[in-house]
Amino acid sequence: MAGRAAVGYAGDTMKTAISLAFGCSLAALAAGPFAVDKTDPEAAGMSRARLARIPVRMKEFVDAGKTAGVVTLVARHGHVASFDAVGYQDLASKTPMRTDTIFRLASVTKPVTCAGIMILVDEGRVSLIDPAEKYLPEFKGLKMNPCGTLAGYNCEAVTPSRPVNILDLMTHTSGLPGTVTGREGPPSTLAERVAGVSRATLLFEPGTKWNYSNIGIAALGRIIEVVTGQAYDRFLAERIFQPLGMKDTTFFVPAEKASRVASVYTYEADGLKLVTMPQPKFPAPEGGLSSTAGDMARFHQMMLNKGTLDGQRILSAAAVEAMTTSYTGLMKAGFAPGVGHGFGFEVVREAVGIYRYNSIGSFVKGGAYRTYGWVDPAKDLVGIIFMQRTNGGGDVADEINSFMAMAAAAIEN
């Protein structure tokens, strides 16, 4: 009887949580247009005084010489509660950081690429269990090293038990290495980049382990091109950026917006050092986007709203659910404690993952230059923090940890 009572209690708790989440999503949908040009902490059910502490704390990191500048945005119940910029977009010129500063997103690009694939899944043009070789001949005949990255006796390449599929690519469980070097220098097109897969050796059986693979995400972008007959970046612009009003999101920043692009720095013992960034030759699905905090808040709010924003449906609710489910079980996955991996996003799956006041089920993604976005469905909360620094803590950088906890701590009701 005690066991039955426990099950009943758990079921009631789950029903309550679902009801609350459904109520939160309705609140977001009823909030009207998602506007990043005005803040309304009260409508968001958040403390204005506590939110005001966020830029003060971020400015402390700037003053300590840890980062040149930071932009933070918090939204809840479909309202932007705070949107702040501190520090500098460029240290040499002392150009102030602005809320519309453009950042190199690095791997925050990955969930956007995965959303592009899910549009095709929604339309029945692609299945998640399709072998990648169905669309890309580079994947045919791939061999696996049974010793992983090791070499020695009995490590001759063998045929894996099944081919790599699209779900494997989305979750970094394909067995592909992080990248593949070209035979004749750096590639000049996405097709050339992905062609290198034919020279790869899988590190493990597809679906059995986790290994972060940029070339795997690049392949997803190429699949979009093959299936649609469109350039990958054009497809994203037409199906995601334009409908969502993401006017500053692009793989190639136009000349008239170049003055808004933040400089990238690396943190060294004697201070921040400027990093010269090369101009991209082609759109990189694994990390090539540039965008603003406001634009990426729109993308994350769409995900929180189960695929829709301001009357524009980008993804089905089923696609969003699929993207934000962890598929990696007990594997060590992701770059923060307590997470598993969904499609492009990491998903908080256990208690240790709530150390930043995230709820279990939150989905998050960070980039190599300390760009970070997350959605906490249980709190109906979206957070964006953007910097441009190549090192210093990764996804658990002090600035990110502080911001995420402070955002959740500002919730009043």
VEXDREN-2710 file (C-alpha; in Angstrom, 1 decimal):
% VEXDREN-2710
k/r/px/py/pz
1/MET/0.0/0.0/0.0
2/ALA/2.8/2.4/0.8
3/GLY/4.3/1.7/-2.6
4/ARG/0.9/2.4/-4.3
5/ALA/0.6/5.6/-2.2
6/ALA/4.0/6.8/-3.3
7/VAL/3.2/6.1/-6.9
8/GLY/0.0/8.0/-6.6
9/TYR/1.7/10.9/-4.9
10/ALA/4.3/11.0/-7.7
11/GLY/1.6/10.9/-10.3
12/ASP/-0.2/13.8/-8.6
13/THR/3.0/15.8/-8.4
14/MET/3.7/15.2/-12.0
15/LYS/0.2/16.3/-13.0
16/THR/0.6/19.5/-10.9
17/ALA/3.9/20.2/-12.6
18/ILE/2.4/19.7/-16.0
19/SER/-0.5/21.9/-15.2
20/LEU/1.8/24.6/-13.9
21/ALA/4.0/24.4/-17.0
22/PHE/0.9/24.5/-19.3
23/GLY/-0.3/27.5/-17.4
24/CYS/3.1/29.2/-17.8
25/SER/3.1/28.6/-21.5
26/LEU/-0.4/30.0/-21.8
27/ALA/0.7/33.1/-19.9
28/ALA/3.6/33.5/-22.3
29/LEU/1.3/33.2/-25.3
30/ALA/-1.2/35.6/-23.8
31/ALA/1.5/38.2/-23.1
32/GLY/1.3/39.8/-26.5
33/PRO/4.3/40.4/-28.8
34/PHE/7.6/39.5/-27.4
35/ALA/9.4/42.9/-27.3
36/VAL/13.0/43.3/-26.4
37/ASP/13.0/47.1/-26.6
38/LYS/11.2/47.5/-23.3
39/THR/11.5/45.9/-19.9
40/ASP/8.6/45.1/-17.5
41/PRO/9.8/43.3/-14.4
42/GLU/6.4/43.4/-12.7
43/ALA/4.7/41.7/-15.6
44/ALA/7.4/39.1/-15.5
45/GLY/6.8/38.5/-11.8
46/MET/10.3/39.5/-10.9
47/SER/11.9/41.9/-8.4
48/ARG/13.2/45.1/-10.0
49/ALA/15.7/45.6/-7.2
50/ARG/17.2/42.1/-7.5
51/LEU/17.4/42.3/-11.3
52/ALA/19.2/45.7/-10.9
53/ARG/22.0/43.8/-9.0
54/ILE/22.9/41.8/-12.2
55/PRO/24.6/44.6/-14.2
56/VAL/26.3/45.7/-11.0
57/ARG/27.8/42.2/-10.5
58/MET/28.8/42.0/-14.2
59/LYS/30.5/45.4/-14.0
60/GLU/32.6/43.9/-11.2
61/PHE/34.0/41.3/-13.6
62/VAL/34.7/44.1/-16.1
63/ASP/36.5/46.2/-13.5
64/ALA/38.6/43.2/-12.4
65/GLY/39.8/42.9/-16.0
66/LYS/38.2/39.5/-16.4
67/THR/36.1/40.4/-19.5
68/ALA/35.8/43.5/-21.7
69/GLY/32.0/43.7/-21.5
70/VAL/28.8/41.7/-20.9
71/VAL/25.3/41.8/-22.2
72/THR/22.6/40.1/-20.1
73/LEU/18.8/39.6/-20.8
74/VAL/16.2/38.0/-18.6
75/ALA/12.7/37.2/-19.8
76/ARG/9.8/35.6/-18.0
77/HIS/6.1/35.0/-18.8
78/GLY/6.8/36.4/-22.3
79/HIS/8.1/39.8/-21.0
80/VAL/11.7/41.0/-20.9
81/ALA/12.4/41.7/-17.3
82/SER/15.9/43.1/-17.7
83/PHE/18.3/43.9/-20.5
84/ASP/21.7/45.4/-19.7
85/ALA/25.1/46.1/-21.2
86/VAL/28.2/46.8/-19.2
87/GLY/31.8/47.4/-20.1
88/TYR/33.2/47.7/-23.6
89/GLN/32.6/46.3/-27.0
90/ASP/36.2/47.1/-27.8
91/LEU/38.9/48.0/-25.2
92/ALA/41.3/49.9/-27.5
93/SER/38.7/52.4/-28.7
94/LYS/36.7/52.3/-25.5
95/THR/33.6/51.7/-27.5
96/PRO/30.8/51.0/-24.9
97/MET/29.1/47.7/-24.9
98/ARG/25.5/48.0/-26.2
99/THR/22.4/45.9/-26.0
100/ASP/22.5/45.6/-29.8
101/THR/26.1/44.7/-30.0
102/ILE/26.7/41.8/-32.3
103/PHE/28.5/38.7/-31.0
104/ARG/30.1/35.6/-32.5
105/LEU/27.9/32.9/-31.2
106/ALA/30.3/30.0/-31.7
107/SER/28.4/26.8/-30.6
108/VAL/25.2/28.6/-29.7
109/THR/24.8/28.1/-33.5
110/LYS/24.2/24.4/-33.0
111/PRO/20.6/24.4/-31.6
112/VAL/19.7/26.7/-34.5
113/THR/21.1/24.1/-37.0
114/CYS/19.2/21.4/-35.2
115/ALA/16.0/23.4/-35.4
116/GLY/16.6/23.6/-39.2
117/ILE/16.7/19.8/-39.3
118/MET/13.6/19.5/-37.2
119/ILE/11.7/21.7/-39.6
120/LEU/12.4/19.0/-42.2
121/VAL/11.3/16.3/-39.8
122/ASP/8.0/18.2/-39.2
123/GLU/7.5/18.2/-43.0
124/GLY/8.2/14.5/-43.3
125/ARG/11.2/15.1/-45.5
126/VAL/13.7/13.6/-43.1
127/SER/13.5/11.0/-40.3
128/LEU/15.7/11.1/-37.2
129/ILE/16.6/7.5/-37.7
130/ASP/17.6/8.0/-41.4
131/PRO/21.2/7.0/-41.9
132/ALA/23.3/10.0/-42.8
133/GLU/24.6/8.1/-45.8
134/LYS/21.1/8.4/-47.3
135/TYR/21.8/12.0/-48.0
136/LEU/25.6/12.2/-47.8
137/PRO/27.8/9.6/-49.6
138/GLU/30.7/10.6/-47.4
139/PHE/29.2/8.5/-44.7
140/LYS/29.1/5.3/-46.7
141/GLY/31.6/2.6/-45.6
142/LEU/32.8/4.4/-42.5
143/LYS/35.0/2.1/-40.3
144/MET/35.4/2.1/-36.6
145/ASN/38.5/1.8/-34.4
146/PRO/37.5/-0.7/-31.7
147/CYS/40.2/0.8/-29.5
148/GLY/38.8/4.3/-29.7
149/THR/41.7/6.8/-29.9
150/LEU/44.3/4.2/-29.1
151/ALA/46.5/2.2/-31.4
152/GLY/48.0/-1.2/-31.0
153/TYR/47.3/-4.9/-31.5
154/ASN/43.8/-5.9/-32.4
155/CYS/42.9/-2.2/-33.2
156/GLU/42.4/-2.6/-37.0
157/ALA/39.4/-0.7/-38.2
158/VAL/36.1/-2.7/-38.4
159/THR/32.6/-2.1/-39.7
160/PRO/30.3/-0.7/-37.0
161/SER/27.1/-2.6/-36.2
162/ARG/24.9/0.1/-37.8
163/PRO/25.5/3.3/-39.8
164/VAL/25.5/6.7/-38.2
165/ASN/22.0/8.3/-38.3
166/ILE/20.7/11.8/-38.0
167/LEU/19.9/11.5/-34.3
168/ASP/23.5/10.4/-33.6
169/LEU/24.7/13.6/-35.3
170/MET/22.3/15.8/-33.3
171/THR/23.3/14.3/-29.9
172/HIS/27.1/13.9/-30.5
173/THR/26.8/10.1/-30.2
174/SER/27.9/9.4/-33.8
175/GLY/31.4/8.2/-32.9
176/LEU/32.9/10.9/-35.2
177/PRO/35.9/12.8/-34.0
178/GLY/35.7/16.5/-33.2
179/THR/36.8/17.5/-36.6
180/VAL/38.5/16.2/-39.7
181/THR/41.4/17.8/-41.4
182/GLY/41.4/18.4/-45.2
183/ARG/43.8/16.8/-47.6
184/GLU/44.4/20.0/-49.6
185/GLY/44.2/22.8/-47.1
186/PRO/41.2/24.5/-45.5
187/PRO/37.8/24.0/-47.2
188/SER/36.1/26.9/-49.1
189/THR/32.6/25.5/-49.0
190/LEU/30.3/23.6/-46.6
191/ALA/30.3/20.7/-49.1
192/GLU/34.1/20.6/-49.0
193/ARG/34.1/20.7/-45.2
194/VAL/31.8/17.8/-44.9
195/ALA/33.5/15.8/-47.6
196/GLY/36.3/15.2/-45.1
197/VAL/34.0/12.8/-43.2
198/SER/34.9/10.1/-45.8
199/ARG/38.4/10.1/-44.2
200/ALA/37.2/9.8/-40.6
201/THR/37.4/6.7/-38.5
202/LEU/34.6/6.3/-35.9
203/LEU/35.8/6.2/-32.3
204/PHE/33.0/3.9/-31.1
205/GLU/29.7/2.3/-32.1
206/PRO/27.1/4.9/-33.1
207/GLY/24.8/5.7/-30.2
208/THR/26.8/4.1/-27.5
209/LYS/29.0/7.0/-26.2
210/TRP/29.3/10.8/-26.3
211/ASN/32.0/12.7/-28.1
212/TYR/31.5/16.4/-29.0
213/SER/31.8/16.5/-32.8
214/ASN/31.8/19.8/-34.8
215/ILE/32.1/17.9/-38.1
216/GLY/28.9/16.0/-37.1
217/ILE/26.9/19.2/-36.8
218/ALA/28.4/20.5/-40.0
219/ALA/27.0/17.4/-41.7
220/LEU/23.5/18.4/-40.5
221/GLY/23.8/21.7/-42.3
222/ARG/24.9/19.9/-45.5
223/ILE/21.9/17.5/-45.1
224/ILE/19.7/20.6/-45.1
225/GLU/21.2/21.7/-48.4
226/VAL/20.8/18.3/-50.0
227/VAL/17.2/17.8/-48.9
228/THR/16.0/21.4/-49.7
229/GLY/18.2/22.3/-52.7
230/GLN/18.9/25.6/-50.9
231/ALA/22.0/27.0/-49.4
232/TYR/22.1/26.2/-45.7
233/ASP/22.2/29.8/-44.6
234/ARG/19.4/30.9/-46.9
235/PHE/17.2/28.1/-45.5
236/LEU/17.8/29.3/-42.0
237/ALA/17.2/32.9/-42.9
238/GLU/13.9/32.1/-44.7
239/ARG/12.5/29.6/-42.2
240/ILE/13.8/30.9/-38.8
241/PHE/15.4/34.3/-38.8
242/GLN/13.0/36.3/-40.9
243/PRO/9.8/34.8/-39.4
244/LEU/11.2/35.5/-35.9
245/GLY/12.3/39.0/-36.6
246/MET/16.0/38.1/-35.9
247/LYS/17.2/41.0/-38.0
248/ASP/20.8/40.9/-36.9
249/THR/21.4/37.2/-37.1
250/THR/23.7/36.1/-39.9
251/PHE/26.8/34.2/-40.9
252/PHE/28.3/37.2/-42.7
253/VAL/27.9/40.5/-40.9
254/PRO/27.3/43.3/-43.5
255/ALA/29.7/46.3/-43.7
256/GLU/27.1/48.7/-42.3
257/LYS/26.8/46.6/-39.1
258/ALA/30.6/46.0/-38.6
259/SER/30.9/48.8/-36.1
260/ARG/28.6/46.9/-33.8
261/VAL/30.6/43.7/-33.7
262/ALA/32.4/43.0/-30.3
263/SER/36.1/42.3/-30.3
264/VAL/37.2/38.9/-29.0
265/TYR/39.8/38.6/-26.2
266/THR/41.7/35.9/-24.4
267/TYR/42.4/36.2/-20.7
268/GLU/46.1/36.0/-19.8
269/ALA/48.0/36.6/-16.6
270/ASP/48.8/40.2/-17.6
271/GLY/45.2/41.0/-18.8
272/LEU/43.0/40.6/-21.8
273/LYS/44.6/40.2/-25.2
274/LEU/42.9/40.9/-28.5
275/VAL/42.3/37.9/-30.7
276/THR/42.3/38.5/-34.5
277/MET/39.3/36.6/-35.9
278/PRO/39.5/35.3/-39.5
279/GLN/36.7/36.1/-42.0
280/PRO/34.5/33.1/-42.7
281/LYS/34.5/31.6/-46.2
282/PHE/31.2/29.7/-45.8
283/PRO/28.4/29.4/-43.2
284/ALA/29.5/27.0/-40.5
285/PRO/26.5/25.0/-39.0
286/GLU/28.6/24.1/-35.9
287/GLY/29.5/27.6/-34.9
288/GLY/29.4/30.3/-37.5
289/LEU/26.5/32.6/-36.6
290/SER/26.8/36.2/-35.4
291/SER/23.8/37.7/-33.5
292/THR/22.6/39.9/-30.7
293/ALA/21.2/39.0/-27.3
294/GLY/17.8/40.3/-28.3
295/ASP/17.7/38.2/-31.4
296/MET/18.7/35.1/-29.6
297/ALA/16.2/35.8/-26.8
298/ARG/13.6/35.6/-29.6
299/PHE/14.8/32.2/-30.7
300/HIS/14.9/30.9/-27.1
301/GLN/11.4/32.3/-26.3
302/MET/10.1/30.5/-29.4
303/MET/11.5/27.3/-27.9
304/LEU/9.9/28.0/-24.6
305/ASN/6.6/28.7/-26.4
306/LYS/6.7/25.2/-27.9
307/GLY/7.7/26.4/-31.4
308/THR/5.9/29.6/-31.9
309/LEU/6.4/33.3/-31.3
310/ASP/4.3/36.3/-32.2
311/GLY/1.9/34.2/-34.3
312/GLN/4.7/32.6/-36.3
313/ARG/5.1/28.8/-35.9
314/ILE/8.6/27.7/-36.6
315/LEU/8.5/24.2/-35.1
316/SER/5.8/21.8/-33.9
317/ALA/5.4/21.3/-30.1
318/ALA/6.5/17.7/-30.8
319/ALA/9.8/18.9/-32.4
320/VAL/10.6/21.1/-29.5
321/GLU/9.9/18.3/-27.1
322/ALA/12.3/16.0/-29.1
323/MET/15.0/18.7/-29.2
324/THR/14.9/19.3/-25.4
325/THR/14.9/15.6/-24.3
326/SER/18.2/14.1/-23.1
327/TYR/19.2/11.0/-25.2
328/THR/22.5/10.3/-23.5
329/GLY/21.3/8.4/-20.4
330/LEU/24.1/8.0/-17.9
331/MET/26.8/8.9/-20.4
332/LYS/29.1/11.7/-19.4
333/ALA/27.8/14.4/-21.8
334/GLY/28.0/18.2/-22.0
335/PHE/30.2/20.7/-20.4
336/ALA/28.4/21.4/-17.1
337/PRO/27.4/19.1/-14.1
338/GLY/24.2/17.2/-14.3
339/VAL/23.3/17.5/-18.0
340/GLY/22.6/15.1/-20.8
341/HIS/22.3/16.0/-24.5
342/GLY/19.4/16.7/-26.6
343/PHE/19.4/18.1/-30.2
344/GLY/21.9/21.0/-30.0
345/PHE/21.0/21.7/-26.4
346/GLU/22.2/20.2/-23.2
347/VAL/19.4/19.2/-20.8
348/VAL/19.5/19.4/-17.0
349/ARG/18.6/15.9/-16.0
350/GLU/19.6/15.4/-12.3
351/ALA/19.8/17.3/-9.1
352/VAL/23.5/18.3/-9.4
353/GLY/22.5/20.3/-12.5
354/ILE/20.4/22.7/-10.5
355/TYR/23.4/24.3/-8.7
356/ARG/22.7/27.5/-10.7
357/TYR/19.0/27.4/-9.7
358/ASN/18.1/25.7/-13.0
359/SER/15.1/23.4/-12.8
360/ILE/15.5/19.8/-14.0
361/GLY/14.4/19.9/-17.6
362/SER/16.0/23.2/-18.4
363/PHE/17.8/23.3/-21.7
364/VAL/21.0/25.2/-22.3
365/LYS/23.8/25.9/-24.7
366/GLY/27.1/27.7/-24.5
367/GLY/29.7/28.8/-27.1
368/ALA/33.4/28.9/-27.1
369/TYR/33.5/32.7/-26.7
370/ARG/31.4/32.7/-23.5
371/THR/28.1/33.1/-25.2
372/TYR/25.3/31.3/-23.3
373/GLY/21.5/30.9/-23.5
374/TRP/19.1/28.8/-21.5
375/VAL/15.4/28.1/-21.1
376/ASP/13.9/27.0/-17.8
377/PRO/10.3/25.8/-18.6
378/ALA/9.4/25.2/-15.0
379/LYS/10.1/28.8/-14.2
380/ASP/8.9/30.1/-17.6
381/LEU/12.3/31.8/-17.8
382/VAL/14.7/32.7/-20.6
383/GLY/18.2/34.0/-20.0
384/ILE/20.9/35.2/-22.3
385/ILE/24.5/36.2/-21.4
386/PHE/27.0/37.2/-24.1
387/MET/30.7/38.0/-23.8
388/GLN/33.6/37.6/-26.2
389/ARG/36.4/35.7/-24.5
390/THR/38.1/32.6/-25.6
391/ASN/38.9/31.1/-22.2
392/GLY/38.1/31.3/-18.6
393/GLY/35.7/28.7/-17.2
394/GLY/33.9/27.5/-20.3
395/ASP/30.2/26.9/-19.7
396/VAL/30.7/27.2/-16.0
397/ALA/32.5/30.6/-16.2
398/ASP/32.0/32.7/-13.0
399/GLU/30.1/35.3/-15.0
400/ILE/27.6/32.7/-16.3
401/ASN/27.2/31.0/-12.9
402/SER/26.5/34.3/-11.2
403/PHE/24.1/35.6/-13.8
404/MET/22.0/32.4/-13.9
405/ALA/21.6/32.2/-10.2
406/MET/20.8/35.9/-9.9
407/ALA/18.2/35.7/-12.6
408/ALA/16.4/32.9/-10.8
409/ALA/16.8/34.6/-7.5
410/ALA/14.9/37.6/-8.8
411/ILE/11.6/35.6/-9.3
412/GLU/8.9/36.9/-7.0
413/ASN/5.7/35.2/-8.1
END
